[in-house]
């Protein structure tokens, strides 16, 4: 049996049981008396940080190819990442490693993965992040709901995230959410650390297992839904709600015993839970369903119901109330598609996994790496469930399976498989840690295999995260071209781009129409491939006599090349055709972007 002063049970079975009260001393947080493993880990960490920081000085972003940042990051960056992984493995192999050492390693891992792009880029990455900034700006201008929102009207029906940020922008006296959106991925991942620790520490006192699960979570979170978006906001809240629920379960090692309770909850904590559920429900369509599914599965063990049922009832009633009021137009309009999706479970799950036919060869390889990582995560989690019976007494297996019911009944625009993986990952990471981390620090044949697996996780993540930066990164010139076409064009103008990969073409979306050539039908795209100008004519006709603007940029060209939505040379052929086509005038040209204005023939002389 462990002594009262230790933090690691001799038998992992004990980790799911209530803890023994232990004295808290300053010695536990220091390094005095620690073993060689801890001292080695403490030495490796600053070396990794120094190498990482210095590696970012001479990165040539203009040399990116089909593998994005992976092609331009110097050898010293990868050496730094290697030292970081080795140092964590050494720390996890020593039972005396303090929480502070693990915390520093985790924060540096977050920084290396998520702070590298904002340190290298001068502008916000991801076209979707720019789109969300545009929605916030519009809500600030209109002091609430945005009229004439057209295709972006859905954000009026789930405005929680946008109104929250609009409040921040006003309170801070900022001009736009762009002032802080660039660093949102770093912030979201650091904040997610709190709920993860609360979940894992509710299940075990083993520091290595707790931080091993955290490390594995960040090493495998390749989906990239942590950018400036409602999904990142609601996933953080989802994790916080699950953390509160898990902490209150009878199986938790730290339930709030002796506190006055309402329906199994301390009243103040239950109010906080309802507030977070309301924020999720008012901000995103999918996250509330994932939360309800998770709570439903947690209700299966009878002992959990006194805690989980009130949380589940609150989530269901709040969601139904939102559907019946604010989101009613969207629900009514899409009800038939919802019903149809329920009858096609196989199509829902696989809809996002069948898009490799026209992609660049590099992206086909990356896609299979991502799938391999995802499949490996679930296989390792299943192996932990079989190998360690004590994990079955935790809520983690149920939480790992909870996205499956939603994935079977909704395709979510072809992204459901990826979103399901994201919501299952916190639980799967804990199970994997239970399987792998105990082998670190032992003299066995399995130890090198565990180290290789941890390296493979981080390596696979880097492919998923950095391989599309040629289309996700925007230069200052592309931002200037977008600003020109959204602020210096007459209201009502039609703005045309080749793909969605442009920084902020939705700015002032309530004043302009917007379309993308790659979103047109198959026959229209075939015509554009044969004759770009002739293919544009039906689209230009939608302007109704107002001018139309066509923007072509480096990121859009990369998007076409990587995803195969059009032939790889289409953007160059389109630009060459518009340069000499009648009615088209170059109104902006820079090294990375060009904007053409089309004047209808009847008004050509007047403009």
Residue pairs with C-beta under 8 A, 6 or more apart in sequence:
1 10
2 8
2 9
2 10
2 20
4 20
4 21
4 22
4 23
5 22
5 23
6 22
7 22
7 28
7 95
7 205
7 206
7 207
8 95
8 205
8 206
8 207
8 208
9 15
9 205
9 206
12 206
12 209
12 388
12 390
12 434
12 438
13 389
13 390
15 203
15 204
15 205
15 206
15 209
15 253
15 390
16 203
16 204
16 251
16 253
16 390
16 391
16 393
16 394
17 253
18 253
18 254
19 205
19 253
19 254
27 33
28 98
28 99
29 98
29 99
29 100
30 98
31 38
31 39
31 42
31 98
31 101
33 96
34 94
34 96
34 97
34 98
35 94
35 96
36 94
37 90
37 91
37 93
37 94
37 96
37 97
37 441
38 91
38 94
38 96
38 97
38 98
38 101
40 87
40 90
41 87
41 88
41 90
41 91
41 94
41 97
41 101
41 105
42 101
44 83
44 84
44 86
44 87
44 90
45 84
45 87
45 101
45 104
45 105
45 108
47 83
48 80
48 81
48 83
48 84
48 87
48 108
49 80
49 108
50 80
51 76
51 77
51 79
51 80
51 83
52 77
52 80
52 81
52 84
52 108
52 111
52 112
52 116
54 76
55 73
55 74
55 76
55 77
55 80
56 77
56 116
56 119
56 120
58 74
59 69
59 72
59 73
59 74
59 120
60 72
61 72
61 120
61 121
61 473
63 71
63 72
64 71
64 72
64 469
64 470
64 473
65 71
65 362
65 470
66 360
66 361
66 362
66 363
66 467
66 470
66 561
66 562
67 362
67 366
67 463
67 466
67 467
68 466
68 467
68 468
68 469
68 470
68 472
68 473
69 116
69 117
69 120
69 466
69 467
69 469
70 462
70 463
70 466
70 467
73 116
73 466
77 116
80 112
81 112
81 458
81 462
82 455
84 105
84 108
84 109
84 112
85 451
85 454
85 455
85 458
86 451
87 105
88 102
88 105
88 109
88 215
88 454
89 440
89 450
89 451
89 454
91 97
91 101
91 102
91 105
92 102
92 208
92 211
92 212
92 215
92 437
92 440
92 441
93 440
93 441
93 442
93 447
94 441
95 207
95 208
95 441
97 207
97 208
98 207
99 207
99 211
102 207
102 210
102 211
102 214
102 215
103 211
105 211
105 215
106 193
106 211
106 214
106 215
106 218
107 190
107 193
109 215
109 218
109 219
109 458
110 186
110 189
110 190
110 193
110 218
111 186
113 189
113 218
113 461
113 462
113 465
114 185
114 186
114 189
114 226
115 183
115 186
117 125
117 185
117 469
117 473
118 125
118 182
118 183
118 185
118 186
121 182
121 473
121 474
122 475
122 476
123 182
123 473
123 474
123 475
123 476
123 478
123 479
123 503
124 130
124 133
124 178
124 181
124 182
124 228
124 474
124 503
125 227
125 469
125 472
125 473
125 474
126 227
126 228
126 472
127 472
127 500
127 501
127 502
127 503
127 555
128 227
128 229
129 181
129 184
129 227
129 228
129 229
130 474
130 502
130 503
130 504
130 505
130 506
130 507
131 152
131 504
131 506
132 161
132 162
132 177
132 181
132 228
132 229
132 230
133 176
133 177
133 178
133 181
133 228
133 504
134 504
134 506
134 507
134 508
134 509
135 146
135 152
135 155
135 162
135 506
135 509
136 162
136 165
136 166
136 169
136 176
136 177
137 176
137 177
137 507
138 146
138 149
138 508
138 509
138 510
139 145
139 146
139 159
139 162
139 163
139 166
140 166
140 169
140 170
142 510
144 163
145 156
145 159
146 152
146 153
146 155
146 156
146 509
146 510
147 510
148 510
148 511
149 155
149 156
149 509
149 510
150 509
150 513
151 514
152 506
152 509
154 330
155 162
157 326
157 327
157 329
157 330
158 230
158 282
158 283
158 284
158 285
158 327
159 282
159 283
160 230
160 233
160 279
160 280
160 281
160 282
160 283
160 284
161 229
161 230
161 233
161 234
161 283
161 284
162 230
164 233
164 279
164 283
165 177
168 174
168 177
169 175
169 176
169 177
169 179
172 179
174 180
177 228
181 228
184 227
184 228
184 232
185 226
185 227
185 228
185 232
188 226
188 232
188 233
188 236
189 218
189 226
191 236
192 226
192 235
192 236
192 239
193 214
194 240
194 243
195 236
195 239
195 240
195 242
195 243
196 213
196 214
196 217
196 239
196 243
196 426
197 210
197 214
198 240
198 243
198 244
198 246
198 247
199 239
199 242
199 243
199 246
199 247
199 426
199 430
200 209
200 210
200 213
200 214
200 430
201 210
201 253
201 254
202 243
202 246
202 247
202 249
202 252
202 253
202 254
203 246
203 251
203 252
203 253
203 394
203 396
203 430
204 210
204 253
205 253
208 437
208 438
208 440
209 430
209 433
209 434
209 437
209 438
212 433
212 436
212 437
213 429
213 430
213 432
213 433
213 434
213 437
214 429
215 433
215 454
216 429
216 432
216 433
216 436
216 454
216 457
217 425
217 426
217 429
219 454
219 457
219 458
219 461
220 373
220 377
220 425
220 428
220 429
220 457
220 460
220 461
221 422
221 425
221 461
222 370
222 373
222 374
222 460
222 461
222 463
222 464
222 465
223 418
223 419
223 421
223 422
223 464
224 464
224 465
225 231
225 232
225 235
225 418
225 419
225 422
226 232
226 235
230 283
230 284
231 284
231 286
231 287
231 419
233 279
233 283
233 284
234 279
234 280
234 283
234 284
234 287
234 288
235 287
235 422
235 423
237 276
237 279
237 280
237 287
238 280
238 287
238 290
238 291
238 294
238 423
239 426
240 276
241 273
241 276
241 277
241 280
241 291
241 311
242 291
242 294
242 399
242 426
244 269
244 272
244 273
245 273
245 295
245 298
245 307
245 308
245 311
246 252
246 395
247 254
247 255
247 256
248 255
248 256
248 264
248 265
248 269
248 307
249 255
249 298
249 303
249 304
249 307
249 308
249 395
250 303
250 304
250 307
251 303
251 304
251 393
251 394
251 395
256 266
256 269
259 266
260 266
260 267
261 267
262 270
262 310
263 270
263 306
263 309
263 310
264 306
264 307
264 309
264 310
265 273
265 307
265 310
265 311
270 310
270 311
273 311
273 314
274 314
274 318
277 288
277 291
277 311
277 314
277 315
277 318
278 318
280 287
280 288
280 291
281 288
281 315
281 318
281 319
281 322
282 322
282 326
285 327
285 330
286 406
286 410
286 412
286 419
288 315
288 318
288 319
289 319
289 406
289 410
290 402
290 403
290 406
290 419
290 423
291 315
292 312
292 315
292 316
292 319
293 402
293 403
293 405
293 406
294 398
294 399
294 402
294 403
294 423
295 308
295 311
295 312
295 315
296 312
296 402
296 405
297 398
297 399
297 401
297 402
298 304
298 308
298 395
298 398
298 399
298 402
299 305
299 308
299 309
299 312
300 398
304 395
323 331
338 410
341 348
341 409
341 410
341 411
342 409
344 411
345 408
345 409
347 411
348 407
348 408
348 409
348 410
348 411
348 412
348 416
349 407
349 408
349 416
349 417
350 417
351 411
351 414
351 416
351 417
352 411
352 414
352 415
352 416
352 417
352 418
353 371
353 417
355 414
355 563
356 363
356 364
356 367
357 564
358 563
358 564
358 565
359 367
359 562
359 563
359 564
360 561
360 562
360 563
360 564
360 568
362 467
362 562
363 467
363 468
363 562
363 563
366 463
366 464
366 467
366 468
369 460
369 463
369 464
370 460
370 463
370 464
372 460
373 456
373 457
373 460
373 461
373 464
374 421
376 456
376 457
377 421
377 425
377 428
377 429
377 432
378 400
378 424
378 428
380 428
380 431
380 432
380 435
380 436
380 453
381 400
381 427
381 428
381 431
381 432
383 435
384 391
384 431
384 432
384 434
384 435
385 391
385 392
385 397
385 431
387 435
388 434
388 435
390 434
391 397
391 430
391 431
391 434
394 430
395 427
396 427
396 428
396 430
396 431
397 427
397 431
398 427
399 424
399 426
399 427
400 424
400 427
400 428
400 431
401 424
402 423
402 424
402 427
403 419
403 420
403 421
403 423
403 424
404 420
406 416
406 420
407 416
407 417
407 419
407 420
410 416
412 419
436 450
436 453
436 454
437 450
439 446
439 447
439 449
439 450
440 447
440 450
440 451
441 447
468 562
470 555
470 558
470 561
470 562
471 499
471 501
471 555
471 556
471 558
471 559
471 562
471 563
472 501
472 555
473 555
474 502
474 503
474 555
475 554
475 591
475 592
477 590
477 591
477 592
477 593
478 502
478 503
478 553
478 554
478 555
478 592
478 593
479 503
479 504
480 588
480 590
480 593
481 551
481 553
481 588
481 590
481 592
481 593
481 594
481 595
482 502
482 503
482 504
482 505
482 507
482 551
482 593
483 504
483 507
484 587
484 588
484 595
485 495
485 505
485 549
485 551
485 588
485 595
486 495
486 504
486 505
486 507
486 508
486 512
487 507
487 508
489 495
489 512
489 547
489 549
489 597
490 546
490 547
491 511
491 512
492 511
492 512
492 513
492 546
493 512
493 513
493 543
493 546
493 547
493 548
493 549
494 512
494 513
494 514
494 515
494 539
494 540
494 542
494 543
494 546
494 547
494 548
494 549
495 505
495 512
495 513
495 514
495 515
495 548
495 549
495 551
496 515
496 516
496 517
496 536
496 539
496 540
496 548
496 549
496 550
496 551
497 505
497 514
497 515
497 516
497 517
497 550
497 551
497 552
497 553
497 556
498 516
498 517
498 518
498 552
498 556
498 557
498 559
498 560
498 566
498 570
498 571
498 574
499 516
499 517
499 518
499 556
499 559
499 560
499 563
499 565
500 516
500 518
500 559
501 553
501 555
501 556
501 558
501 559
502 551
502 553
502 555
502 556
503 555
505 514
505 551
506 514
513 542
513 543
515 539
515 542
517 525
517 528
517 535
517 536
517 539
517 566
518 525
518 560
518 565
518 566
520 528
520 539
524 535
524 538
524 539
525 535
525 566
527 534
527 535
528 534
528 535
528 536
528 566
528 570
528 574
529 535
529 566
529 567
529 570
531 577
532 570
532 573
532 574
532 577
532 578
533 577
533 578
533 581
536 550
539 548
540 548
540 598
540 600
543 598
543 600
545 600
545 602
545 603
547 597
547 598
547 599
547 600
547 607
548 597
548 598
549 587
549 595
549 596
549 597
549 598
550 578
550 584
550 595
550 596
550 598
551 593
551 594
551 595
552 571
552 574
552 575
552 578
552 593
552 594
552 595
552 596
553 592
553 593
553 594
554 592
554 593
555 592
556 571
557 571
557 572
559 565
560 566
560 567
560 568
560 570
560 571
561 568
575 594
578 584
578 596
579 586
579 596
583 598
583 599
583 600
583 601
583 604
584 596
584 597
584 598
585 596
585 597
585 599
586 594
586 595
586 596
587 595
587 596
587 597
588 594
588 595
589 595
599 607
